[in-house]
Amino acid sequence: EDNRFITNPHIPFAPELNKVVVQMIHTVDTVQANYTRSVETIREARLARYKDRVTGLYNREFFVRQLGTNLASQDAVSKGEAALVAIDGLGRLKETHGFEVSEAVLKEAAGIHADRVSEIDGALATVLNAREFGLILPGISPDKAVDILGSVKKEISECITGHRADDLTVAAGLAAYAYDETPSEIFSKLDYAVTRAR
């Protein structure tokens, strides 16, 4: 009547009861394993939405999302540098040298971006479209960002030379970002910087 459980500490041992308990434990373990796999599959599917299939880098949507998160943060990531790197002529390269060469340049450029930011806490390398890459470099100085961008451009130029794709050009721009700005304001600054670099 008062909704209390009735317990009996003197349940007699019975082989049938033992089998039932073992089976229940096995069933619970199986259900838990299936649940864990399902959660992992859902997590991977959500992440795949933000990944570029060719380069393996995060995409523009994730770049905008992460930049927005950083800009709204009260932490050190709310201030830093963003970069835009454009490889002009990839469309022509596909026509003149073939899809394989064009894709190889794109993949190598993606690897270069990822390598340059791998040792910076909270940094992110993304592919924004078929010819542009975005970097988020939280908490670093403008001078350090210039060094990183210079290294990226140099390595991409070497990649272009290695593929004999001399009609490609690389332009890059930097923009400082700080708390309370919007991603669209940062993109405007980046577009302007890349336009000037061309």
C-alpha positions, 0 to 999 in steps of 0.5 A: 500500500505504501509502494515499498519494495518487499525483499526477501534475503532468503531466496532459495538457490535454484538452477532454473533461477540461476539460468534466468539470471545469467540469460538476463545479464547476457541480454543486458550486455547485448542491449548495452553493446548495441546501444553503444554502437548505435550512439557511435554510429549517430555521432559518426554520421553527425561528424560526416555531415561536416566532413569533406569527402575528398580532403577529409577536412571539415567543411565550410559549415563546420568552419562557420559553426566553429568560428561562431562558437569561438566568437561567442566564447569567454575563453582565450579562443574568442580572439585570434586570427582567421585565414583564407587560402585560395588556389586559383585555376583548379578548374582549368587544371582539371581540364588540362591535366585531368581529374587525378592531378587536380584532386592530388593537388587538392588533397596535398594542399589539405594535408599541408593546412592540417599539418600547419595547425596540428600543434596549435591548441583549438586550431582548425583547418577546413576546406571551404569549397573546391579551391579555398581553405579556411584556417582558425588560429585561436590565441596566436599573434598576427606575426605567428599567423603570418609565419604560418600562412607564409609556410602554407603558401610556400608548401602549396607552391612547391606542390604545384611545381611538383605536379607541373601545374604552373598555371595555378596561383595561390592567394592568402589573406588573414583577418583578426577576430575577436569576441562579439564579431560575427562570422560574416564580418570575418568572411568579409575581412578575409575576402577583402584580404585575399582580393588584395593579395591577388 
